[in-house]
């Protein structure tokens, strides 16, 4: 019988285009699996999976998508929206490295949560840490899920600003998501 690991994982992009990173939700333990072993997932999906090892390469024995949240990681030269700028300026004024705020639609309904994380030049590439699962997005997604049911669309942006931005769009089929795609993809 092959060694097996079963659990709940969040899917991230792999180190290469032909693999996925399955990051165990509770422990944040990483497992890189061939992309063709789990063709029905995309970065951001939360899955229940059984992983088997034959030699050094894990294969996906069983995989069920529990939540179809999508992660997007974009380095961009595009201007950043006002709510993100204000969020960062509040953090800077308070001497904090991180800040968050809820954003609202024109109908004054919550439509997203923006987080800003101050760059740490020369020390860490926070964008890469989010993309690679070193700094898991799970706690931010779980916090958003306390008040709104997933799925979400999670954007991690590395703009020409002194911060990295994580924006959790609460309706992945809504106007805000369309605006984000039009602007940053």
Secondary structure, DSSP 8 states (H G I E B T S, - for coil): --EEEEEEEEEEE-SSTTEEEEEETTT--EEEEEGGGSTT--TT-EEEEEEEEETTEEEEEEEEEEE--EEEEEE--S---HHHHHHHHHHHHHT-SEEEEEEE-TTS-EEEEEEEEE-BTTTB-HHHHHHTTSS-SHHHHHHHHTTS-S--EEEEEE-SSSEEEEEEES-TTSHHHHHHHHHH-
